[in-house]
């Protein structure tokens, strides 16, 4: 199993690097959305899809850029994006 498989397994199966069970990313998103909808208290809401994407993408890019020490080539490879798309997203979130 290569590092990518290990990382994916940890996110989808709820295991940390030591193999200890933990909350999955999916569980965290589900819990956050349940809390969000509960707090709406019946108020109308639109554009939830875009809101969730922006809430997830910004910290994702921040974390990846920190991890790669702002190396855009490494970050784009890690994310599976081409470098142009990465730069566009970094600009979108004020990270460039």
Protein Blocks (a to p, Z undefined) as FASTA:
>chain_A
ZZklmmmmmmmnopafkopacddfklmmmmmmmmmmmmnnopacehklmmmmmmmmmmmm
mmmmmmnnopaklmmmmnopafklmmmmmmmnopZZ
